[in-house]
């Protein structure tokens, strides 16, 4: 490198497919999951949380919405921690993995889920379509 020249940042280099910077394959198992599958998985997880909340609190009752959110957060965090994917993610053949390949921790997953519940961080993506929640937890959603 010449004197006075800035080092090239990993994030600044061009990539030919989503996930290349992360060392993921371009397609097939282990590649970055499409946004459509992630949205469907989220809808399934939210719907199952609504059903469980309606069972315990009654649909439309006081506290139903907050109970739905709490059930969604707990089920998503626990299932991802134990199995690598929530119920909806399992049905859509996607999983949450750490970028460095390590084991998923419950605290990073809880923080990731909390950011999803806030909605805004989940709709701000980088070039690999990783939301702020994935960047914070150092995770990526991949195809199974």
LUMLO-31217 format. One record per residue: residue in one letter; y, z, x of N, C-alpha, C, O, CB in turn. Coordinates in pm, whole numbers. Glycine has a CB too. Example, Ala and Ser with C-alpha at 12.3 -4.5 7.8 and 13.67 -1.06 7.14 Angstrom:
BEGIN
  aa      ny      nz      nx     cay     caz     cax      cy      cz      cx      oy      oz      ox     cby     cbz     cbx
   a    -569     780    1319    -450     780    1230    -330     780    1320    -332     846    1424    -447     905    1131
   s    -225     708    1285    -106     714    1367       3     787    1290     114     804    1341     -60     572    1408
END
This chain:
BEGIN
  aa      ny      nz      nx     cay     caz     cax      cy      cz      cx      oy      oz      ox     cby     cbz     cbx
   x    -117       0      85       0       0       0     123       0      90     130      75     187       0     122     -97
   x     219     -83      56     342     -96     135     433      24     111     433      79       1     416    -227     102
   x     511      66     212     604     177     191     701     146      77     752      35      64     683     206     320
   x     723     246      -5     814     232    -118     751     169    -241     816     158    -345     932     150     -77
   x     624     127    -232     556      66    -346     487     176    -426     417     261    -371     454     -43    -298
   x     507     173    -555     445     273    -641     296     244    -657     256     129    -667     514     276    -779
   x     214     350    -659      70     326    -680      47     274    -822     119     312    -915     -12     457    -655
   x     -52     189    -838     -84     135    -969    -152     243   -1052    -246     308   -1007    -175       9    -957
   x    -104     261   -1173    -163     359   -1263    -283     298   -1332    -285     179   -1362     -60     408   -1366
   x    -382     380   -1356    -503     332   -1422    -468     277   -1560    -523     175   -1602    -607     445   -1433
   x    -378     344   -1632    -342     303   -1767    -263     173   -1771    -257     109   -1875    -263     411   -1834
   x    -203     132   -1659    -118      13   -1660    -196    -116   -1639    -143    -224   -1664     -12      26   -1554
   x    -319    -109   -1595    -394    -232   -1570    -443    -292   -1701    -473    -222   -1798    -512    -205   -1475
   x    -450    -422   -1700    -497    -495   -1818    -647    -469   -1836    -721    -445   -1741    -468    -647   -1805
   x    -688    -476   -1961    -830    -463   -1989    -869    -575   -2084    -788    -620   -2165    -865    -323   -2049
   x    -992    -621   -2073   -1036    -733   -2156   -1099    -688   -2288   -1120    -771   -2377   -1135    -817   -2078
   x   -1129    -560   -2302   -1183    -508   -2428   -1150    -359   -2439   -1120    -292   -2339   -1337    -532   -2437
   x   -1156    -308   -2562   -1129    -166   -2583   -1237     -82   -2515   -1356    -108   -2531   -1122    -133   -2734
   x   -1195      17   -2439   -1289     107   -2373   -1321      71   -2230   -1391     146   -2162   -1413     111   -2450
   x   -1272     -42   -2183   -1301     -83   -2045   -1247      20   -1946   -1314      53   -1849   -1240    -222   -2016
   x   -1124      71   -1971   -1066     171   -1882   -1150     298   -1876   -1147     371   -1777    -924     206   -1927
   x   -1225     324   -1983   -1307     445   -1992   -1448     423   -1937   -1528     517   -1932   -1315     491   -2136
   x   -1478     301   -1895   -1611     270   -1842   -1715     247   -1949   -1834     261   -1923   -1656     381   -1753
   x   -1672     212   -2069   -1764     188   -2179   -1801      40   -2186   -1724     -45   -2141   -1703     235   -2313
   x   -1917       9   -2243   -1956    -132   -2256   -1868    -205   -2359   -1807    -140   -2444   -2106    -143   -2296
   x   -1861    -338   -2352   -1777    -412   -2445   -1828    -414   -2588   -1749    -424   -2682   -1762    -553   -2397
   x   -1959    -404   -2607   -2016    -404   -2742   -2151    -335   -2740   -2207    -308   -2634   -2031    -548   -2796
   x   -2202    -306   -2860   -2331    -240   -2872   -2320     -89   -2858   -2210     -34   -2858   -2425    -293   -2768
   x   -2433     -20   -2847   -2433     126   -2836   -2350     173   -2717   -2361     119   -2606   -2577     178   -2824
   x   -2268     273   -2741   -2184     328   -2636   -2047     264   -2627   -1962     312   -2552   -2252     314   -2506
   x   -2023     155   -2702   -1892      92   -2702   -1801     165   -2802   -1848     239   -2887   -1903     -59   -2737
   x   -1671     143   -2789   -1575     208   -2879   -1604     166   -3022   -1619      47   -3051   -1428     173   -2839
   x   -1613     264   -3112   -1643     237   -3252   -1525     169   -3320   -1410     202   -3293   -1679     366   -3325
   x   -1553      73   -3409   -1445       7   -3481   -1373     105   -3575   -1432     200   -3626   -1499    -112   -3560
   x   -1246      80   -3596   -1165     166   -3682   -1222     169   -3823   -1219     273   -3889   -1018     116   -3686
   x   -1275      57   -3871   -1330      53   -4007   -1442     155   -4026   -1447     223   -4128   -1382     -88   -4038
   x   -1532     166   -3929   -1640     264   -3939   -1586     407   -3937   -1636     494   -4009   -1740     245   -3824
   x   -1484     430   -3856   -1426     565   -3848   -1359     604   -3980   -1369     719   -4022   -1324     572   -3734
   x   -1291     509   -4044   -1226     536   -4172   -1330     564   -4280   -1314     656   -4360   -1135     418   -4214
   x   -1437     486   -4282   -1544     508   -4380   -1608     645   -4357   -1633     718   -4452   -1651     396   -4370
   x   -1634     679   -4231   -1694     810   -4200   -1602     923   -4245   -1649    1023   -4300   -1722     822   -4049
   x   -1473     909   -4222   -1377    1010   -4264   -1377    1025   -4416   -1374    1137   -4467   -1236     974   -4216
   x   -1382     913   -4488   -1386     918   -4635   -1512     988   -4684   -1507    1068   -4778   -1378     776   -4693
   x   -1625     960   -4622   -1751    1025   -4660   -1742    1176   -4635   -1779    1256   -4721   -1871     965   -4581
   x   -1692    1214   -4518   -1680    1356   -4486   -1585    1427   -4582   -1612    1538   -4627   -1630    1374   -4342
   x   -1473    1362   -4615   -1377    1422   -4707   -1438    1435   -4847   -1421    1538   -4913   -1248    1337   -4713
   x   -1509    1332   -4892   -1571    1336   -5024   -1675    1447   -5033   -1682    1517   -5134   -1634    1201   -5056
   x   -1756    1464   -4929   -1856    1572   -4932   -1788    1708   -4932   -1836    1802   -4997   -1952    1560   -4812
   x   -1677    1721   -4861   -1602    1847   -4863   -1546    1874   -5002   -1543    1989   -5047   -1488    1845   -4760
   x   -1501    1769   -5071   -1450    1785   -5208   -1560    1832   -5303   -1537    1916   -5389   -1390    1652   -5259
   x   -1680    1776   -5287   -1792    1815   -5373   -1827    1962   -5352   -1847    2036   -5448   -1915    1725   -5345
   x   -1835    2004   -5227   -1868    2144   -5197   -1758    2236   -5249   -1788    2342   -5305   -1889    2165   -5045
   x   -1632    2199   -5231   -1521    2281   -5279   -1522    2291   -5431   -1495    2397   -5487   -1387    2224   -5231
   x   -1552    2180   -5498   -1559    2181   -5644   -1671    2271   -5692   -1659    2337   -5795   -1579    2038   -5698
   x   -1781    2274   -5618   -1894    2360   -5654   -1854    2508   -5646   -1888    2587   -5734   -2015    2333   -5561
   x   -1780    2544   -5539   -1743    2684   -5519   -1619    2726   -5598   -1615    2838   -5649   -1719    2709   -5374
   x   -1520    2639   -5609   -1393    2680   -5670   -1364    2610   -5802   -1278    2654   -5877   -1279    2654   -5575
   x   -1435    2503   -5831   -1406    2425   -5950   -1299    2323   -5921   -1197    2354   -5860   -1362    2516   -6065
   x   -1322    2200   -5964   -1230    2091   -5935   -1094    2119   -5998   -1085    2152   -6116   -1285    1958   -5986
   x    -989    2107   -5919    -854    2124   -5968    -809    2268   -5983    -696    2293   -6026    -841    2057   -6098
   x    -894    2363   -5950    -856    2504   -5962    -760    2543   -5851    -739    2469   -5755    -981    2594   -5960
   x    -702    2662   -5866    -615    2713   -5760    -697    2726   -5631    -807    2782   -5632    -552    2851   -5800
   x    -644    2677   -5525    -712    2688   -5397    -811    2577   -5369    -870    2574   -5261    -781    2816   -5390
   x    -830    2486   -5464    -927    2378   -5444    -891    2290   -5324    -976    2259   -5241    -937    2291   -5571
   x    -766    2251   -5315    -722    2161   -5206    -737    2228   -5070    -785    2166   -4976    -576    2118   -5227
   x    -695    2353   -5061    -703    2424   -4933    -848    2450   -4896    -885    2444   -4779    -624    2558   -4939
   x    -931    2479   -4995   -1074    2500   -4970   -1139    2370   -4924   -1223    2371   -4834   -1145    2553   -5098
   x   -1101    2258   -4984   -1152    2127   -4940   -1118    2103   -4793   -1203    2060   -4715   -1095    2014   -5028
   x    -994    2129   -4757    -951    2110   -4618   -1028    2201   -4523   -1070    2158   -4416    -800    2136   -4605
   x   -1047    2326   -4562   -1120    2422   -4478   -1267    2379   -4462   -1322    2385   -4352   -1113    2564   -4540
   x   -1329    2337   -4570   -1469    2293   -4563   -1480    2169   -4476   -1571    2159   -4394   -1524    2264   -4706
   x   -1387    2074   -4492   -1387    1954   -4409   -1378    1992   -4261   -1454    1941   -4179   -1270    1862   -4447
   x   -1286    2081   -4229   -1265    2121   -4089   -1388    2189   -4032   -1430    2158   -3920   -1144    2215   -4079
   x   -1446    2279   -4106   -1564    2353   -4056   -1684    2260   -4043   -1751    2260   -3939   -1598    2471   -4149
   x   -1712    2182   -4146   -1830    2095   -4140   -1817    1991   -4030   -1914    1963   -3960   -1854    2026   -4274
   x   -1699    1934   -4013   -1679    1833   -3910   -1695    1893   -3771   -1766    1837   -3687   -1540    1770   -3924
   x   -1630    2005   -3747   -1638    2069   -3616   -1779    2112   -3582   -1828    2083   -3473   -1545    2190   -3611
   x   -1845    2180   -3673   -1979    2233   -3646   -2081    2121   -3628   -2163    2126   -3535   -2024    2326   -3761
   x   -2078    2020   -3715   -2176    1912   -3703   -2154    1829   -3577   -2250    1787   -3513   -2169    1822   -3826
   x   -2027    1805   -3541   -2002    1732   -3416   -2045    1814   -3296   -2097    1759   -3198   -1853    1696   -3404
   x   -2026    1944   -3301   -2067    2030   -3190   -2218    2034   -3176   -2271    2026   -3065   -2012    2172   -3209
   x   -2288    2045   -3289   -2434    2056   -3284   -2505    1923   -3265   -2605    1915   -3193   -2484    2120   -3411
   x   -2454    1816   -3330   -2526    1688   -3331   -2449    1571   -3271   -2504    1462   -3256   -2564    1654   -3471
   x   -2322    1592   -3237   -2242    1483   -3181   -2175    1396   -3285   -2096    1308   -3251   -2328    1398   -3096
   x   -2206    1419   -3413   -2144    1342   -3519   -2147    1421   -3649   -2237    1501   -3673   -2214    1205   -3536
   x   -2048    1396   -3732   -2044    1459   -3864   -2138    1381   -3957   -2200    1283   -3916   -1899    1462   -3922
   x   -2148    1427   -4080   -2235    1362   -4179   -2194    1215   -4198   -2279    1126   -4193   -2229    1437   -4314
   x   -2065    1191   -4220   -2016    1055   -4239   -2032     969   -4115   -2065     851   -4124   -1871    1057   -4281
   x   -2010    1029   -3999   -2027     955   -3873   -2173     918   -3853   -2204     810   -3804   -1976    1038   -3754
   x   -2262    1007   -3890   -2406     979   -3876   -2444     860   -3965   -2520     773   -3924   -2491    1104   -3913
   x   -2391     858   -4089   -2422     749   -4182   -2365     614   -4135   -2422     509   -4164   -2368     782   -4320
   x   -2254     618   -4065   -2192     493   -4017   -2230     460   -3873   -2172     369   -3812   -2040     503   -4029
   x   -2324     531   -3818   -2378     507   -3683   -2272     515   -3573   -2266     428   -3486   -2443     372   -3679
   x   -2190     620   -3580   -2095     645   -3473   -2107     790   -3428   -2166     872   -3499   -1949     614   -3518
   x   -2053     822   -3312   -2062     957   -3258   -1938     988   -3174   -1871     897   -3126   -2190     975   -3175
   x   -1910    1115   -3157   -1802    1161   -3071   -1865    1205   -2939   -1958    1285   -2938   -1720    1278   -3138
   x   -1813    1152   -2829   -1863    1189   -2696   -1745    1221   -2606   -1634    1174   -2628   -1949    1076   -2634
   x   -1770    1302   -2506   -1666    1329   -2407   -1650    1208   -2316   -1747    1139   -2285   -1699    1456   -2324
   x   -1529    1185   -2275   -1500    1071   -2187   -1573    1084   -2055   -1619     984   -1999   -1349    1060   -2162
   x   -1586    1206   -2004   -1652    1227   -1875   -1804    1241   -1888   -1873    1262   -1789   -1596    1349   -1807
   x   -1856    1230   -2010   -2000    1236   -2031   -2057    1375   -2046   -2178    1390   -2065   -2067    1169   -1920
   x   -1974    1479   -2039   -2021    1616   -2051   -2053    1655   -2194   -2039    1575   -2287   -1919    1711   -1996
   x   -2096    1778   -2210   -2130    1832   -2343   -2003    1862   -2421   -1904    1909   -2365   -2217    1959   -2332
   x   -2006    1835   -2550   -1892    1864   -2637   -1879    2015   -2655   -1977    2083   -2684   -1908    1794   -2774
   x   -1759    2067   -2639   -1734    2209   -2659   -1678    2235   -2797   -1610    2149   -2854   -1638    2262   -2553
   x   -1706    2351   -2851   -1662    2382   -2987   -1509    2396   -2995   -1450    2355   -3095   -1728    2511   -3036
   x   -1444    2451   -2894   -1299    2468   -2900   -1226    2334   -2892   -1134    2313   -2972   -1253    2557   -2786
   x   -1260    2243   -2802   -1195    2112   -2806   -1221    2037   -2937   -1133    1968   -2987   -1242    2027   -2689
   x   -1342    2052   -2992   -1371    1987   -3119   -1292    2049   -3233   -1248    1978   -3324   -1521    1994   -3149
   x   -1273    2181   -3230   -1191    2246   -3333   -1046    2199   -3324    -982    2176   -3426   -1199    2401   -3319
   x    -995    2186   -3203    -859    2135   -3185    -850    1990   -3232    -753    1951   -3295    -814    2146   -3037
   x    -952    1911   -3201    -956    1772   -3243    -954    1763   -3396    -879    1682   -3452   -1081    1701   -3187
   x   -1034    1844   -3462   -1040    1843   -3608    -908    1890   -3668    -863    1835   -3768   -1154    1931   -3656
   x    -847    1991   -3608    -717    2039   -3658    -613    1928   -3652    -532    1914   -3743    -669    2162   -3577
   x    -615    1850   -3545    -520    1738   -3534    -550    1630   -3637    -458    1567   -3689    -524    1679   -3392
   x    -677    1607   -3667    -713    1511   -3772    -659    1560   -3906    -608    1481   -3986    -867    1492   -3779
   x    -670    1689   -3932    -622    1747   -4058    -470    1734   -4073    -419    1731   -4184    -661    1895   -4067
   x    -399    1725   -3961    -254    1705   -3966    -217    1560   -3996    -100    1531   -4022    -191    1747   -3834
   x    -311    1469   -3993    -302    1327   -4024    -223    1245   -3921    -277    1149   -3867    -240    1309   -4159
   x     -98    1280   -3893     -13    1198   -3806     -78    1173   -3669     -80    1057   -3626     122    1266   -3787
   x    -130    1274   -3599    -192    1245   -3469    -308    1146   -3478    -335    1073   -3383    -240    1373   -3405
   x    -376    1145   -3591    -492    1058   -3607    -455     911   -3626    -539     823   -3608    -575    1104   -3724
   x    -331     883   -3663    -291     744   -3686    -207     688   -3571    -157     576   -3579    -214     733   -3815
   x    -191     765   -3465    -122     717   -3344    -230     690   -3240    -296     783   -3192     -15     822   -3291
   x    -247     563   -3203    -356     522   -3115    -307     468   -2984    -192     424   -2971    -442     419   -3183
   x    -396     473   -2884    -369     406   -2758    -441     270   -2757    -492     227   -2860    -415     494   -2637
   x    -444     205   -2643    -505      71   -2634    -656      72   -2659    -715     -32   -2688    -478      11   -2498
   x    -718     187   -2648    -862     198   -2674    -891     245   -2816   -1005     281   -2847    -926     294   -2574
   x    -791     244   -2900    -793     296   -3039    -838     442   -3045    -903     485   -3141    -885     210   -3126
   x    -804     517   -2941    -827     662   -2942    -702     728   -2998    -592     705   -2948    -861     717   -2799
   x    -719     808   -3102    -607     881   -3158    -565     995   -3067    -633    1027   -2970    -642     934   -3296
   x    -451    1055   -3100    -404    1169   -3020    -506    1282   -3018    -516    1355   -2920    -270    1220   -3075
   x    -582    1297   -3127    -684    1402   -3132    -792    1377   -3027    -842    1472   -2966    -746    1411   -3271
   x    -829    1252   -3006    -930    1220   -2905    -875    1237   -2764    -946    1283   -2674    -981    1077   -2925
   x    -751    1201   -2744    -690    1218   -2612    -679    1366   -2578    -706    1406   -2465    -551    1151   -2606
   x    -640    1448   -2676    -626    1592   -2653    -761    1657   -2621    -770    1744   -2534    -563    1660   -2776
   x    -865    1615   -2691    -999    1672   -2671   -1078    1602   -2562   -1190    1642   -2530   -1076    1667   -2800
   x   -1020    1495   -2505   -1086    1414   -2403   -1218    1357   -2454   -1322    1363   -2387   -1111    1496   -2277
   x   -1210    1301   -2574   -1327    1242   -2638   -1298    1098   -2675   -1184    1052   -2668   -1369    1324   -2762
   x   -1404    1029   -2715   -1393     893   -2767   -1503     878   -2872   -1611     936   -2859   -1407     783   -2653
   x   -1475     799   -2976   -1573     774   -3081   -1643     643   -3046   -1579     539   -3032   -1506     769   -3223
   x   -1775     649   -3034   -1853     533   -2991   -1959     497   -3095   -1993     576   -3183   -1920     560   -2856
   x   -2009     375   -3083   -2122     331   -3167   -2249     397   -3118   -2266     423   -2999   -2136     176   -3165
   x   -2339     424   -3211   -2470     478   -3174   -2566     365   -3148   -2682     389   -3115   -2525     571   -3284
END
